[in-house]
Each structure stands twice: as C-alpha cells, then as structure tokens.
Amino acid sequence: MLEMRNAAKLVGGEYHIHPTNLALERGTLNVLLGPTLSGKTSLMRLMAGLDRPTSGSIHFDNVDVTGMPVQKRNIAMVYQQFINYPALTVYDNIASPMRLAGKDKASIDREVRKAAELLRLTPYLDRTPLNLSGGQQQRTALARALVKNASLVLMDEPLANLDYKLREELRAELPRIFAQSGAIFVYATTEPSEALLLGGNTATLSEGRITQFGSTIHVYRKPSDIITARTFADPPLNFMEVIKSGHELEHQGGSRMAVPSHLLHVADGPVTVAFHPHHLGFASQTADAPQLRAKTLISEITGSESFVHLEFGSTRWVMLAPGIHDIAPDADVDVFLDTRHLLAFGKDGRAITTLQAA
C-alpha cells in the first residue's frame, strides 16, 4: 500500500500540493483527474520520490520512504513526452530494466517479445528510437514500464500522443495488465471520458487539492461538491438556480416544475441544480419531464450526435441530442429535462443529494 500522510508541497510560500491523505492499495488502478495545473504531476513526483514533501510523510507497505531517493524505489514512470535511450535499439530499450535487475537472457527475451507484441512493436525491435514515429517511441516507453515489474507504476498522460485506435485498445488493456502484476497503477489525465474508460478509482484534483477519492463510477455519479462535479464532466455540466418550495422548483421567469422524488428531502429555499447534457433533449424521456423554452446559440454536429448550445434566460446550457440537428442561431426551441438525474448543491457548494444514475 502507498500512503500519503498529510503530505504537502510548498514552493515559494505557495502550496503546489495542499496537505493530502491518500491510500492506494496494491493491484489497483488509480486515476488522477483534473485540468492542467491542478497538481497531478506534482502529486506523482511526491509519490515517486522525485520531490520530497515540505511536510507530512509518504509510506510504502508501512515503511516510511519520505527521504528515500527514486533510484532505490521499485517504480516505473511513463510521461506524455516519451523518454527512450536514443543509442539503443527498441529491443534493448525494453530490455534495459530487466538487465539492470539481473534477469537471465531467456526471461528477458520472452518478456521483451511479449510486450512488443502487445504494443505492436515487433517489426521495429531492431530500430533505434530516432527511426520511429512519435507513437512508436511512446509505445517503446510503455513496453519498458510493462516489463519492469515495478511495485508502483506512474503514468502522466501517457497515451495523449497516440492515434485514436491504439489509444482505445491500450486503455482497455492497461488496467488488466497492471492488476495482474500486483502493482499500484497511477494514471494522470485531463479527460473525464478516459477516467470512465479506465475504471478503477479516481481522485479529482483542483488547485493542488484532492476534492474526492473513490471508485470511478461513484465519484462520477455522486460528486461531493460542485468543484468535483465540474472536474468530472465533459461536456460541461449545466447549472440552474432554483427556489425549492414544497413540491415545486421555481426557476427563471417564474415557471415551475415538480420536485423529483430524490430532492423532496431538500430544505426549502435557494438551490443550485446541475445536470449532464445528455439529460436534456428535444424529446421527453419520461412522462412528467418539464418542458422548457430556450434559444439556440450554435449547433455542433459530430455525425451521430449534435451538441446544441442553448440560452435559458441568462444561463447557457449544452444539450447532447442524438442525430443531426442543424438549427439556426436565435431560434426558439422547446427542450425536455430529465429531472431524475438532477444534482443539488447548497450555498457552500457541497452536494445536498446526488445523481441516481449516469
């Protein structure tokens, strides 16, 4: 188990990582999700021993490794910007950590060729990295991490430079590979969709703080606050300010809608509600879905779906609608809101209740 015990990192009097408590179990996949500069790389550098926390400590299997240099830790790291040995062949690049570990030649050859086959590098084993494409070089770095048999594997947006098809295949393969190895797998990304595809656990980060940590599906469906909900939403969440009064929600313009059953316990008064773009549509998903009049701003057609940007009073929303919808700007349209999935937040930004389902 890797534990961060109140670990923090101060740089120039400012927190890059606020005091953090986090425990990661062996054999688990753990996603660090947050926008650029949210603290993902800084957090991984503390885990790896590349940086030492200003306060607090870091433990591995109950051993304090806070001051232990990275060279003495059994870790593997893969970055978005691939790092390979330029003078070595692909084969020797992949084999290098096993040779350092003193493994026999037959074992090295078997593991190198297995990793190369998985990452489609077999035809390139005799080439040097400078004779590879960027994607092939990144796959070489991934293969080297696979064969190292590390206790902790840290991956900082490692698939960002790969083509779409290979990226999707590796997203499906990586959790299984590292779970079988018994390693702790930490994967940083800015993409909520990537976190959902990878599964496992997710820690959402904002400005150097972990806002929530738990199973990926739980964090997605039940964000603890507005910051977490915004972090784990792409396209962005839609928000609406309402007044709850008994069994009714009053929104802009004085119109009203029925309070969904999972919000009936919420105290009367001002409430911020939020919903995903796919819970808004041109057709009603339930018999009692409220109908709202909005104005179109722009339509983005992706092929099988359309992102329709709307203006509802002074609020802007995004609707994800199946099919092609080429709607002129400033057109008045009727849309339906599936209120079964509303999130509700109080004045302090904390969740009052949570989504029933995605």
VENGIPE-V830751 format. One record per residue. N is the residue number from 1. PHI is phi as a letter, one per 40 degrees, with the letter a starting at -180 (* if undefined). OMEGA is omega in whole degrees, -180 to 180 (* if undefined). D_FIRST is the distance of its C-alpha to the first C-alpha in Angstrom with 1 decimal. Layout:
n = [N;N]
phi = [PHI;PHI]
omega = [OMEGA;OMEGA]
d_first = [D_FIRST;D_FIRST]
This chain:
n = [1;2;3;4;5;6;7;8;9;10;11;12;13;14;15;16;17;18;19;20;21;22;23;24;25;26;27;28;29;30;31;32;33;34;35;36;37;38;39;40;41;42;43;44;45;46;47;48;49;50;51;52;53;54;55;56;57;58;59;60;61;62;63;64;65;66;67;68;69;70;71;72;73;74;75;76;77;78;79;80;81;82;83;84;85;86;87;88;89;90;91;92;93;94;95;96;97;98;99;100;101;102;103;104;105;106;107;108;109;110;111;112;113;114;115;116;117;118;119;120;121;122;123;124;125;126;127;128;129;130;131;132;133;134;135;136;137;138;139;140;141;142;143;144;145;146;147;148;149;150;151;152;153;154;155;156;157;158;159;160;161;162;163;164;165;166;167;168;169;170;171;172;173;174;175;176;177;178;179;180;181;182;183;184;185;186;187;188;189;190;191;192;193;194;195;196;197;198;199;200;201;202;203;204;205;206;207;208;209;210;211;212;213;214;215;216;217;218;219;220;221;222;223;224;225;226;227;228;229;230;231;232;233;234;235;236;237;238;239;240;241;242;243;244;245;246;247;248;249;250;251;252;253;254;255;256;257;258;259;260;261;262;263;264;265;266;267;268;269;270;271;272;273;274;275;276;277;278;279;280;281;282;283;284;285;286;287;288;289;290;291;292;293;294;295;296;297;298;299;300;301;302;303;304;305;306;307;308;309;310;311;312;313;314;315;316;317;318;319;320;321;322;323;324;325;326;327;328;329;330;331;332;333;334;335;336;337;338;339;340;341;342;343;344;345;346;347;348;349;350;351;352;353;354;355;356;357;358]
phi = [*;b;b;b;b;f;c;b;b;b;b;f;g;b;c;c;b;c;d;b;b;a;b;b;c;c;g;b;b;b;c;c;b;i;c;d;g;c;h;c;c;c;c;c;c;c;c;c;g;c;b;b;c;c;a;g;a;b;b;b;f;g;b;c;b;d;c;c;c;c;c;c;b;c;b;b;b;b;b;c;c;d;b;b;c;c;c;c;c;d;d;c;c;c;c;d;c;c;c;c;c;g;c;c;c;c;c;c;c;c;c;c;c;c;c;c;c;d;b;f;b;d;c;b;c;c;c;c;d;c;b;b;c;d;c;c;c;c;c;c;c;c;c;c;c;c;c;c;f;c;c;b;b;b;b;b;f;c;b;c;c;c;c;d;c;c;d;c;c;c;d;c;c;d;d;c;c;c;c;c;c;g;c;c;b;b;b;c;a;c;b;d;c;c;c;c;c;c;g;g;b;b;b;c;b;a;f;g;b;c;c;a;a;i;d;d;c;c;c;c;c;b;c;c;a;c;c;c;c;c;c;b;a;a;c;c;c;c;b;a;c;b;b;c;b;g;b;b;b;b;b;d;g;g;c;b;b;c;c;c;d;c;b;c;c;c;c;c;h;c;a;c;b;b;a;c;d;c;c;b;a;c;b;c;c;b;c;b;c;c;c;b;c;b;b;c;b;a;b;b;c;b;h;c;b;b;c;b;c;b;b;b;g;c;b;b;b;b;b;b;b;c;g;c;b;c;b;c;d;g;c;c;b;c;b;b;b;c;c;c;b;c;c;b;b;c;c;c;g;c;c;c;a;b;d;c;a;c]
omega = [173;-180;168;-176;180;-177;-179;178;177;175;-179;179;179;179;166;172;176;-179;-170;171;-176;178;-179;-176;175;179;-179;173;-176;-178;170;-174;177;179;175;180;177;177;-176;-178;178;180;180;177;175;179;-175;-174;175;174;177;179;177;176;-177;-176;178;-176;175;-176;177;174;179;-179;-174;-177;-177;-180;-176;-178;-178;-180;180;-178;173;-178;176;-178;174;175;-174;178;178;175;-171;-177;-178;174;176;179;-177;174;-179;-176;-169;-179;179;176;177;-180;177;180;-179;-173;-178;179;179;-178;-180;-177;178;-177;176;179;180;179;180;-175;175;-179;-175;-179;-172;-174;-178;-180;172;-176;-178;177;179;171;179;179;179;177;179;177;176;178;177;-180;180;178;-179;-173;-174;-179;-177;176;-180;179;-178;-176;-176;-178;-170;-174;-173;-176;-179;177;-170;-175;-180;179;-180;179;-179;177;180;-175;-170;-180;180;-177;-175;176;179;-178;-177;180;167;-173;180;-172;-179;178;174;-171;175;-180;179;177;180;179;-179;180;-180;178;176;169;177;-177;175;177;175;178;168;-177;178;176;179;177;-174;-179;180;-179;179;-175;-174;178;-175;-180;-177;-179;178;180;178;-179;-175;180;176;6;-175;173;171;-179;178;176;-178;172;176;178;-179;-178;-178;171;179;-180;-172;179;178;179;-174;173;180;177;177;-172;-176;176;-176;-178;-178;-179;177;179;-179;179;171;177;-179;179;180;-179;-178;174;174;-176;176;179;-179;178;178;-176;-175;179;179;178;-176;178;-179;-180;-180;175;179;175;175;-177;-179;-178;179;-178;176;170;-180;179;-173;172;179;-172;178;-176;177;179;169;177;175;-175;176;178;-179;180;180;-172;-179;176;177;176;175;-179;174;179;-177;-178;176;-173;179;-174;-179;167;177;-179;178;-179;-179;180;180;179;174;175;-170;177;176;-178;178;*]
d_first = [0.0;3.8;6.4;10.0;12.3;15.8;15.6;18.9;21.1;24.9;27.3;31.0;30.5;28.9;25.3;23.7;20.5;21.1;18.9;15.7;13.0;10.2;6.8;5.6;4.6;5.6;9.3;9.8;12.4;12.3;15.7;16.9;20.4;23.2;26.5;27.2;26.5;24.1;21.4;19.3;19.9;19.6;16.2;15.1;17.0;15.1;11.7;13.6;15.4;18.7;19.3;18.6;18.3;21.6;20.1;16.8;13.8;10.6;7.9;5.6;4.9;7.5;9.7;11.6;12.0;14.2;17.3;16.2;18.2;17.0;19.1;17.0;13.7;13.2;13.3;15.9;17.7;20.4;22.7;25.5;27.9;27.5;27.3;28.9;31.0;34.6;36.4;34.4;35.0;32.5;32.0;31.3;29.0;26.8;27.2;26.5;22.8;23.6;26.6;24.8;22.5;25.8;25.7;29.1;31.4;31.5;27.7;27.7;30.7;29.2;25.9;27.8;30.3;27.9;26.0;29.4;30.8;27.9;28.5;32.2;32.6;34.6;38.0;36.7;35.1;38.1;38.2;36.9;34.8;37.9;39.6;37.1;36.8;34.1;32.3;32.6;31.2;28.1;27.7;27.9;25.1;23.0;24.1;23.1;19.5;19.6;20.8;18.6;15.9;13.2;9.5;9.6;12.8;14.4;17.6;20.1;22.7;23.1;25.7;28.0;30.6;30.8;33.6;33.1;33.3;30.8;28.4;28.6;28.2;25.0;23.5;24.0;22.8;19.7;17.3;18.6;18.4;14.8;13.7;15.7;14.1;10.6;9.5;7.8;11.2;12.5;16.2;18.6;22.0;25.0;26.1;25.4;26.9;24.3;21.4;23.3;23.9;20.3;19.1;15.5;14.3;16.2;16.2;19.8;20.8;24.2;25.5;22.2;20.9;18.4;21.0;19.0;15.6;15.5;16.6;18.9;22.0;21.6;21.3;24.3;26.4;25.6;25.1;25.0;27.5;30.0;27.9;25.1;27.9;29.6;26.4;25.8;29.4;31.3;34.3;34.1;34.4;37.9;38.7;41.7;42.9;44.5;46.0;45.2;48.2;48.1;47.7;48.3;46.5;49.0;48.2;50.1;53.9;53.9;53.1;51.0;48.6;47.5;44.2;41.8;40.8;37.2;38.6;41.3;39.3;39.0;41.4;44.6;44.7;43.3;40.2;38.5;37.9;36.1;36.1;35.1;38.0;38.1;39.0;42.2;45.0;48.7;48.7;47.6;44.6;45.7;49.2;48.6;46.8;48.5;50.6;50.3;52.6;51.1;52.3;51.0;50.0;49.0;47.9;45.4;45.9;43.1;45.0;43.9;42.9;44.3;42.7;45.4;45.2;47.0;48.4;48.5;50.5;48.8;45.4;44.3;42.4;41.3;42.1;40.7;43.6;44.0;46.9;49.0;50.1;52.3;53.4;55.5;54.3;55.6;56.2;55.8;53.6;52.5;48.8;47.0;43.8;41.6;40.8;38.6;35.6;36.4;33.7;35.1;34.1;35.7;37.2;33.9;32.3;30.0;30.1;32.6;32.0;30.2;31.2;31.9;31.2;30.8]
